[in-house]
Amino acid sequence: MENDLPKRLFDFSVNVIKQVRQLPNGKEYQVISYQILKSATSVGANYEEAQAAVSKADFSNKVGISLKEMRETNYWIRVIIAINNEANAWQPLLDESTELKKILGSIYSKTSKPR
């Protein structure tokens, strides 16, 4: 399961980008779009950086950043669902972000503990 994580994070980022393209153009959506695009694409990028970590602490730090960014992305998805009457297309992304949060949280908790 963990081996397909980079692909899942990449696919998640791409799917968020595609859904953001469908949002209305109101000022509030411009702000939300900017925030969610930054956080959603940062998750996978930081996890990729973690794969080239120079130490266990470096790996743990990058995974921790990925987790924080996924939590933020999950927040913005929930905001979109709450304010957009046609946000049912976002539900699969909310489900995936929740699952990815759990995976990243598990990795982070296992790697950040001193041995």
TAUR-V241417 format. One line per field, one symbol per residue. psi: psi as a letter, one per 40 degrees, with the letter a starting at -180 (. if undefined). A space follows every 50 residues. Layout:
BEGIN
psi->???
END
This chain:
BEGIN
psi->dddedddddddddddddddddeiieidddddddddddddddddddddddd dfieidddddddddddddddddddddddddddehdfedeedddddddddd ddddddddddeehi.
END
